[in-house]
């Protein structure tokens, strides 16, 4: 199977759209902070704190960069993270951007076989981890924990990072695509959140689809597209309930 066929998905809250549309890019959390842009977060702070302690080796610049310097996408729209928004009655406010999986061939784009925050870091400790994604020449994902040289968290599983599309075969596609499931809820949640990580920003020209879960939101997002001068330059928003719960 060619796993490069299809899309990857990025979720945003409707309140963040104008900032995205006016800048013509989706920014990483690090760049949002640098530009002091206000935004409506849909993420768990506990998970964001873990991600803040994860650093990823940049092969082109030969240095580590923060995980927060990447724009995260998922291989499926129907993630457990979206289900949380559904349970909280907020799903109708979520907008999903769709991008071709061919972006995985772009320089610097990485992917994982599960939620990138799952690195066996303790929730309350201060240890950090530096990750070197697997490459064709090595084939292994390497980690270095500081201080102490070892993880302090109790979670059993770690998500690996990959720097070449050849490793797409390592992902659990049956679970990601809801073709089967497993009893371990935490492990299922980790795997369903396999990520594509785009360094720094994604130009809106790469967007192939914009999907929402209500007809009212279709009108609201399309109005924002027109107001920001993007009508005809990016796809119109569509009602696509298959991506939602």
ZADO-1210 file (C-alpha; in nm, 4 decimals, padded with zeros to 6 digits):
<atoms>
<atom x="00.0000" y="00.0000" z="00.0000" code="UNK" pos="1"/>
<atom x="00.1207" y="00.3513" z="-00.0842" code="UNK" pos="2"/>
<atom x="00.0860" y="00.5364" z="00.2443" code="UNK" pos="3"/>
<atom x="00.1721" y="00.8660" z="00.0734" code="UNK" pos="4"/>
<atom x="-00.1718" y="00.8643" z="-00.0880" code="UNK" pos="5"/>
<atom x="-00.4211" y="01.0594" z="00.1180" code="UNK" pos="6"/>
<atom x="-00.4115" y="01.3487" z="00.3571" code="UNK" pos="7"/>
<atom x="-00.2849" y="01.4649" z="00.6927" code="UNK" pos="8"/>
<atom x="-00.4918" y="01.6890" z="00.9178" code="UNK" pos="9"/>
<atom x="-00.4404" y="01.9919" z="01.1403" code="UNK" pos="10"/>
<atom x="-00.7108" y="02.1103" z="01.3811" code="UNK" pos="11"/>
<atom x="-00.7639" y="02.4708" z="01.4862" code="UNK" pos="12"/>
<atom x="-01.0286" y="02.6555" z="01.6814" code="UNK" pos="13"/>
<atom x="-01.2465" y="02.8860" z="01.4734" code="UNK" pos="14"/>
<atom x="-01.1296" y="03.1847" z="01.6795" code="UNK" pos="15"/>
<atom x="-00.7748" y="03.1388" z="01.5434" code="UNK" pos="16"/>
<atom x="-00.8696" y="03.1497" z="01.1767" code="UNK" pos="17"/>
<atom x="-00.8360" y="03.5215" z="01.1102" code="UNK" pos="18"/>
<atom x="-00.4802" y="03.5305" z="01.2442" code="UNK" pos="19"/>
<atom x="-00.3962" y="03.2327" z="01.0221" code="UNK" pos="20"/>
<atom x="-00.5673" y="03.3772" z="00.7159" code="UNK" pos="21"/>
<atom x="-00.4153" y="03.7240" z="00.7531" code="UNK" pos="22"/>
<atom x="-00.0634" y="03.5792" z="00.7826" code="UNK" pos="23"/>
<atom x="-00.1227" y="03.3268" z="00.5016" code="UNK" pos="24"/>
<atom x="00.0491" y="03.0571" z="00.7083" code="UNK" pos="25"/>
<atom x="-00.0122" y="02.8097" z="00.9891" code="UNK" pos="26"/>
<atom x="00.2590" y="02.8776" z="01.2456" code="UNK" pos="27"/>
<atom x="00.4217" y="02.6472" z="01.4986" code="UNK" pos="28"/>
<atom x="00.3482" y="02.7180" z="01.8640" code="UNK" pos="29"/>
<atom x="00.7014" y="02.8536" z="01.9032" code="UNK" pos="30"/>
<atom x="00.6507" y="03.1064" z="01.6227" code="UNK" pos="31"/>
<atom x="00.3072" y="03.2035" z="01.7572" code="UNK" pos="32"/>
<atom x="00.4740" y="03.2871" z="02.0879" code="UNK" pos="33"/>
<atom x="00.7577" y="03.4785" z="01.9210" code="UNK" pos="34"/>
<atom x="00.5089" y="03.6958" z="01.7360" code="UNK" pos="35"/>
<atom x="00.2982" y="03.7351" z="02.0534" code="UNK" pos="36"/>
<atom x="-00.0165" y="03.6193" z="01.8749" code="UNK" pos="37"/>
<atom x="-00.3164" y="03.5525" z="02.0949" code="UNK" pos="38"/>
<atom x="-00.4866" y="03.2209" z="02.0255" code="UNK" pos="39"/>
<atom x="-00.7526" y="02.9819" z="02.1533" code="UNK" pos="40"/>
<atom x="-00.5821" y="02.6606" z="02.2606" code="UNK" pos="41"/>
<atom x="-00.7555" y="02.3232" z="02.2257" code="UNK" pos="42"/>
<atom x="-00.4626" y="02.1293" z="02.3749" code="UNK" pos="43"/>
<atom x="-00.4084" y="01.9840" z="02.7225" code="UNK" pos="44"/>
<atom x="-00.1600" y="02.1969" z="02.9166" code="UNK" pos="45"/>
<atom x="-00.0130" y="01.8828" z="03.0724" code="UNK" pos="46"/>
<atom x="00.0713" y="01.7495" z="02.7268" code="UNK" pos="47"/>
<atom x="00.2043" y="02.0873" z="02.6140" code="UNK" pos="48"/>
<atom x="00.4376" y="02.0929" z="02.9143" code="UNK" pos="49"/>
<atom x="00.5738" y="01.7537" z="02.8117" code="UNK" pos="50"/>
<atom x="00.6245" y="01.8707" z="02.4530" code="UNK" pos="51"/>
<atom x="00.8129" y="02.1737" z="02.5834" code="UNK" pos="52"/>
<atom x="01.0779" y="01.9358" z="02.7203" code="UNK" pos="53"/>
<atom x="01.1313" y="01.7482" z="02.3926" code="UNK" pos="54"/>
<atom x="01.4016" y="01.8498" z="02.1452" code="UNK" pos="55"/>
<atom x="01.4465" y="01.7039" z="01.7969" code="UNK" pos="56"/>
<atom x="01.7691" y="01.6829" z="01.5995" code="UNK" pos="57"/>
<atom x="01.7660" y="01.8978" z="01.2843" code="UNK" pos="58"/>
<atom x="01.9910" y="01.7179" z="01.0345" code="UNK" pos="59"/>
<atom x="02.0149" y="02.0182" z="00.7997" code="UNK" pos="60"/>
<atom x="02.1281" y="02.2598" z="01.0715" code="UNK" pos="61"/>
<atom x="02.3088" y="02.0022" z="01.2856" code="UNK" pos="62"/>
<atom x="02.1439" y="02.1121" z="01.6069" code="UNK" pos="63"/>
<atom x="01.8451" y="02.0357" z="01.8275" code="UNK" pos="64"/>
<atom x="01.5236" y="02.2309" z="01.7896" code="UNK" pos="65"/>
<atom x="01.2149" y="02.2343" z="02.0097" code="UNK" pos="66"/>
<atom x="00.9261" y="02.0028" z="01.9325" code="UNK" pos="67"/>
<atom x="00.7117" y="02.3170" z="01.9621" code="UNK" pos="68"/>
<atom x="00.8918" y="02.4570" z="01.6563" code="UNK" pos="69"/>
<atom x="00.6984" y="02.2114" z="01.4371" code="UNK" pos="70"/>
<atom x="00.3404" y="02.2404" z="01.3114" code="UNK" pos="71"/>
<atom x="00.1738" y="01.9071" z="01.4023" code="UNK" pos="72"/>
<atom x="-00.0584" y="01.7148" z="01.1711" code="UNK" pos="73"/>
<atom x="-00.2301" y="01.3772" z="01.2187" code="UNK" pos="74"/>
<atom x="-00.2858" y="01.0905" z="00.9760" code="UNK" pos="75"/>
<atom x="-00.6541" y="01.0824" z="01.0697" code="UNK" pos="76"/>
<atom x="-00.9108" y="01.3514" z="01.1410" code="UNK" pos="77"/>
<atom x="-01.0957" y="01.1415" z="01.3986" code="UNK" pos="78"/>
<atom x="-00.8351" y="01.1483" z="01.6733" code="UNK" pos="79"/>
<atom x="-00.8985" y="01.0948" z="02.0454" code="UNK" pos="80"/>
<atom x="-00.8055" y="01.4634" z="02.0839" code="UNK" pos="81"/>
<atom x="-01.0998" y="01.5584" z="01.8629" code="UNK" pos="82"/>
<atom x="-01.3223" y="01.3212" z="02.0594" code="UNK" pos="83"/>
<atom x="-01.2417" y="01.5239" z="02.3713" code="UNK" pos="84"/>
<atom x="-01.3727" y="01.8346" z="02.1920" code="UNK" pos="85"/>
<atom x="-01.6821" y="01.6359" z="02.0976" code="UNK" pos="86"/>
<atom x="-01.7460" y="01.5322" z="02.4600" code="UNK" pos="87"/>
<atom x="-01.6991" y="01.8903" z="02.5750" code="UNK" pos="88"/>
<atom x="-01.9495" y="02.0158" z="02.3174" code="UNK" pos="89"/>
<atom x="-01.6849" y="02.2124" z="02.1261" code="UNK" pos="90"/>
<atom x="-01.6472" y="02.0001" z="01.8130" code="UNK" pos="91"/>
<atom x="-01.8638" y="02.2359" z="01.6082" code="UNK" pos="92"/>
<atom x="-01.6028" y="02.5098" z="01.6666" code="UNK" pos="93"/>
<atom x="-01.3180" y="02.3019" z="01.5227" code="UNK" pos="94"/>
<atom x="-01.1846" y="02.3592" z="01.1717" code="UNK" pos="95"/>
<atom x="-00.9743" y="02.0883" z="01.0051" code="UNK" pos="96"/>
<atom x="-00.7141" y="02.1697" z="00.7404" code="UNK" pos="97"/>
<atom x="-00.6275" y="01.8893" z="00.4968" code="UNK" pos="98"/>
<atom x="-00.2834" y="01.8631" z="00.3342" code="UNK" pos="99"/>
<atom x="-00.1477" y="01.6035" z="00.0920" code="UNK" pos="100"/>
<atom x="00.0712" y="01.3361" z="00.2484" code="UNK" pos="101"/>
<atom x="00.3264" y="01.4179" z="-00.0202" code="UNK" pos="102"/>
<atom x="00.4448" y="01.6847" z="00.2246" code="UNK" pos="103"/>
<atom x="00.6311" y="01.4015" z="00.3960" code="UNK" pos="104"/>
<atom x="00.8851" y="01.4241" z="00.1127" code="UNK" pos="105"/>
<atom x="00.9685" y="01.7885" z="00.1946" code="UNK" pos="106"/>
<atom x="01.3048" y="01.8593" z="00.3543" code="UNK" pos="107"/>
<atom x="01.2900" y="01.8656" z="00.7322" code="UNK" pos="108"/>
<atom x="00.9418" y="01.7112" z="00.7634" code="UNK" pos="109"/>
<atom x="00.9326" y="01.4271" z="01.0159" code="UNK" pos="110"/>
<atom x="00.6713" y="01.1822" z="01.1351" code="UNK" pos="111"/>
<atom x="00.6115" y="00.9633" z="01.4388" code="UNK" pos="112"/>
<atom x="00.4439" y="00.6290" z="01.5099" code="UNK" pos="113"/>
<atom x="00.2394" y="00.7786" z="01.7945" code="UNK" pos="114"/>
<atom x="00.1846" y="01.0923" z="01.9972" code="UNK" pos="115"/>
<atom x="00.5174" y="01.2765" z="01.9968" code="UNK" pos="116"/>
<atom x="00.4760" y="01.3710" z="02.3645" code="UNK" pos="117"/>
<atom x="00.5015" y="01.0038" z="02.4712" code="UNK" pos="118"/>
<atom x="00.8728" y="00.9901" z="02.5588" code="UNK" pos="119"/>
<atom x="00.8535" y="00.8434" z="02.9113" code="UNK" pos="120"/>
<atom x="00.9092" y="01.1850" z="03.0675" code="UNK" pos="121"/>
<atom x="00.7782" y="01.2337" z="03.4203" code="UNK" pos="122"/>
<atom x="00.4844" y="01.4719" z="03.4480" code="UNK" pos="123"/>
<atom x="00.6274" y="01.6712" z="03.7372" code="UNK" pos="124"/>
<atom x="01.0017" y="01.6318" z="03.6812" code="UNK" pos="125"/>
<atom x="01.2281" y="01.8606" z="03.4860" code="UNK" pos="126"/>
<atom x="01.4180" y="01.6093" z="03.2761" code="UNK" pos="127"/>
<atom x="01.4381" y="01.6696" z="02.9019" code="UNK" pos="128"/>
<atom x="01.4992" y="01.4461" z="02.6040" code="UNK" pos="129"/>
<atom x="01.6868" y="01.4994" z="02.2797" code="UNK" pos="130"/>
<atom x="01.5652" y="01.2783" z="01.9941" code="UNK" pos="131"/>
<atom x="01.7475" y="01.1839" z="01.6746" code="UNK" pos="132"/>
<atom x="01.4922" y="01.0534" z="01.4234" code="UNK" pos="133"/>
<atom x="01.5582" y="00.7269" z="01.2424" code="UNK" pos="134"/>
<atom x="01.7267" y="00.7643" z="00.9029" code="UNK" pos="135"/>
<atom x="01.7963" y="00.5217" z="00.6196" code="UNK" pos="136"/>
<atom x="02.1639" y="00.5061" z="00.7190" code="UNK" pos="137"/>
<atom x="02.0884" y="00.4156" z="01.0816" code="UNK" pos="138"/>
<atom x="01.7326" y="00.2855" z="01.1006" code="UNK" pos="139"/>
<atom x="01.6911" y="00.3605" z="01.4701" code="UNK" pos="140"/>
<atom x="01.5414" y="00.6454" z="01.6722" code="UNK" pos="141"/>
<atom x="01.7859" y="00.7563" z="01.9424" code="UNK" pos="142"/>
<atom x="01.7139" y="00.9398" z="02.2678" code="UNK" pos="143"/>
<atom x="01.9324" y="01.1203" z="02.5175" code="UNK" pos="144"/>
<atom x="01.7822" y="01.2154" z="02.8537" code="UNK" pos="145"/>
<atom x="01.9186" y="01.4973" z="03.0691" code="UNK" pos="146"/>
<atom x="01.9974" y="01.5070" z="03.3492" code="UNK" pos="147"/>
<atom x="02.0581" y="01.1509" z="03.4576" code="UNK" pos="148"/>
<atom x="02.0631" y="00.9781" z="03.1218" code="UNK" pos="149"/>
<atom x="01.7318" y="00.7955" z="03.1669" code="UNK" pos="150"/>
<atom x="01.3582" y="00.8675" z="03.1590" code="UNK" pos="151"/>
<atom x="01.1738" y="00.9152" z="03.4862" code="UNK" pos="152"/>
<atom x="00.8182" y="00.8645" z="03.3627" code="UNK" pos="153"/>
<atom x="00.6215" y="00.5457" z="03.4209" code="UNK" pos="154"/>
<atom x="00.4405" y="00.5169" z="03.0868" code="UNK" pos="155"/>
<atom x="00.5461" y="00.2007" z="02.9098" code="UNK" pos="156"/>
<atom x="00.5498" y="00.3123" z="02.5467" code="UNK" pos="157"/>
<atom x="00.7637" y="00.5591" z="02.3524" code="UNK" pos="158"/>
<atom x="00.6797" y="00.7106" z="02.0151" code="UNK" pos="159"/>
<atom x="00.9580" y="00.6919" z="01.7581" code="UNK" pos="160"/>
<atom x="01.0515" y="00.9718" z="01.5176" code="UNK" pos="161"/>
<atom x="01.1363" y="00.9070" z="01.1520" code="UNK" pos="162"/>
<atom x="01.3092" y="01.1171" z="00.8858" code="UNK" pos="163"/>
<atom x="01.2321" y="00.9127" z="00.5735" code="UNK" pos="164"/>
<atom x="00.9076" y="00.7907" z="00.4155" code="UNK" pos="165"/>
<atom x="01.0466" y="00.4367" z="00.3953" code="UNK" pos="166"/>
<atom x="00.9570" y="00.4060" z="00.7650" code="UNK" pos="167"/>
<atom x="00.5853" y="00.4660" z="00.7062" code="UNK" pos="168"/>
<atom x="00.5527" y="00.0876" z="00.7136" code="UNK" pos="169"/>
<atom x="00.6315" y="00.1039" z="01.0873" code="UNK" pos="170"/>
<atom x="00.3007" y="00.2756" z="01.1677" code="UNK" pos="171"/>
<atom x="-00.0003" y="00.0775" z="01.2872" code="UNK" pos="172"/>
<atom x="-00.2266" y="00.1659" z="00.9943" code="UNK" pos="173"/>
<atom x="-00.5006" y="-00.0749" z="01.0935" code="UNK" pos="174"/>
<atom x="-00.5519" y="00.1092" z="01.4196" code="UNK" pos="175"/>
<atom x="-00.4974" y="00.4573" z="01.2720" code="UNK" pos="176"/>
<atom x="-00.7614" y="00.3845" z="01.0069" code="UNK" pos="177"/>
<atom x="-01.0060" y="00.2261" z="01.2560" code="UNK" pos="178"/>
<atom x="-00.9801" y="-00.1139" z="01.0874" code="UNK" pos="179"/>
<atom x="-00.9042" y="-00.2781" z="01.4219" code="UNK" pos="180"/>
<atom x="-00.8562" y="-00.1792" z="01.7843" code="UNK" pos="181"/>
<atom x="-00.6740" y="-00.2879" z="02.0990" code="UNK" pos="182"/>
<atom x="-00.7875" y="-00.3097" z="02.4611" code="UNK" pos="183"/>
<atom x="-00.5087" y="-00.0893" z="02.5986" code="UNK" pos="184"/>
<atom x="-00.6768" y="00.2529" z="02.5807" code="UNK" pos="185"/>
<atom x="-00.3588" y="00.4511" z="02.6513" code="UNK" pos="186"/>
<atom x="-00.1658" y="00.2688" z="02.3820" code="UNK" pos="187"/>
<atom x="-00.4549" y="00.3040" z="02.1365" code="UNK" pos="188"/>
<atom x="-00.4650" y="00.6781" z="02.2061" code="UNK" pos="189"/>
<atom x="-00.0887" y="00.7085" z="02.1560" code="UNK" pos="190"/>
<atom x="-00.0935" y="00.5254" z="01.8215" code="UNK" pos="191"/>
<atom x="-00.3997" y="00.7109" z="01.6879" code="UNK" pos="192"/>
<atom x="-00.2067" y="01.0355" z="01.7431" code="UNK" pos="193"/>
<atom x="00.0793" y="00.9457" z="01.5076" code="UNK" pos="194"/>
<atom x="00.2028" y="01.2831" z="01.3838" code="UNK" pos="195"/>
<atom x="00.3514" y="01.4591" z="01.0839" code="UNK" pos="196"/>
<atom x="00.5771" y="01.7436" z="01.1954" code="UNK" pos="197"/>
<atom x="00.6337" y="02.0387" z="00.9607" code="UNK" pos="198"/>
<atom x="00.9153" y="02.2746" z="01.0638" code="UNK" pos="199"/>
<atom x="00.8154" y="02.6305" z="01.1605" code="UNK" pos="200"/>
<atom x="00.5192" y="02.7000" z="00.9330" code="UNK" pos="201"/>
<atom x="00.2949" y="02.5800" z="00.6548" code="UNK" pos="202"/>
<atom x="00.1932" y="02.8237" z="00.3760" code="UNK" pos="203"/>
<atom x="-00.1808" y="02.8233" z="00.3136" code="UNK" pos="204"/>
<atom x="-00.1079" y="02.7411" z="-00.0506" code="UNK" pos="205"/>
<atom x="-00.0422" y="02.3825" z="00.0628" code="UNK" pos="206"/>
<atom x="-00.3961" y="02.3461" z="00.1981" code="UNK" pos="207"/>
<atom x="-00.6131" y="02.1158" z="-00.0162" code="UNK" pos="208"/>
<atom x="-00.9261" y="02.1141" z="00.1964" code="UNK" pos="209"/>
<atom x="-01.0968" y="02.2945" z="00.4844" code="UNK" pos="210"/>
<atom x="-01.3616" y="02.0922" z="00.6666" code="UNK" pos="211"/>
<atom x="-01.6126" y="02.1647" z="00.9424" code="UNK" pos="212"/>
<atom x="-01.8988" y="01.9806" z="01.1108" code="UNK" pos="213"/>
<atom x="-02.1959" y="02.2158" z="01.0659" code="UNK" pos="214"/>
<atom x="-02.3480" y="02.4116" z="00.7794" code="UNK" pos="215"/>
<atom x="-02.3418" y="02.7270" z="00.9942" code="UNK" pos="216"/>
<atom x="-01.9666" y="02.6880" z="01.0319" code="UNK" pos="217"/>
<atom x="-01.9292" y="02.6439" z="00.6549" code="UNK" pos="218"/>
<atom x="-02.0776" y="02.9900" z="00.6106" code="UNK" pos="219"/>
<atom x="-01.8735" y="03.1424" z="00.8931" code="UNK" pos="220"/>
<atom x="-01.5381" y="03.0095" z="00.7698" code="UNK" pos="221"/>
<atom x="-01.6085" y="03.0993" z="00.4076" code="UNK" pos="222"/>
<atom x="-01.7013" y="03.4501" z="00.5214" code="UNK" pos="223"/>
<atom x="-01.3657" y="03.4758" z="00.7001" code="UNK" pos="224"/>
<atom x="-01.1874" y="03.3532" z="00.3848" code="UNK" pos="225"/>
<atom x="-01.3556" y="03.6276" z="00.1804" code="UNK" pos="226"/>
<atom x="-01.2954" y="03.8944" z="00.4450" code="UNK" pos="227"/>
<atom x="-00.9227" y="03.8126" z="00.4507" code="UNK" pos="228"/>
<atom x="-00.8886" y="03.8298" z="00.0721" code="UNK" pos="229"/>
<atom x="-00.8384" y="03.4573" z="00.0193" code="UNK" pos="230"/>
<atom x="-01.1485" y="03.3704" z="-00.1841" code="UNK" pos="231"/>
<atom x="-01.0370" y="03.1669" z="-00.4848" code="UNK" pos="232"/>
<atom x="-00.6851" y="03.1374" z="-00.3447" code="UNK" pos="233"/>
<atom x="-00.7523" y="02.8606" z="-00.0945" code="UNK" pos="234"/>
<atom x="-01.0270" y="02.5961" z="-00.1006" code="UNK" pos="235"/>
<atom x="-01.3756" y="02.6880" z="00.0105" code="UNK" pos="236"/>
<atom x="-01.4898" y="02.5267" z="00.3328" code="UNK" pos="237"/>
<atom x="-01.7070" y="02.2173" z="00.3104" code="UNK" pos="238"/>
<atom x="-01.9319" y="02.0237" z="00.5472" code="UNK" pos="239"/>
<atom x="-01.7514" y="01.6921" z="00.5979" code="UNK" pos="240"/>
<atom x="-01.8998" y="01.4979" z="00.8902" code="UNK" pos="241"/>
<atom x="-01.6887" y="01.1894" z="00.8103" code="UNK" pos="242"/>
<atom x="-01.3886" y="01.3662" z="00.9649" code="UNK" pos="243"/>
<atom x="-01.5785" y="01.4293" z="01.2899" code="UNK" pos="244"/>
<atom x="-01.7626" y="01.2403" z="01.5636" code="UNK" pos="245"/>
</atoms>
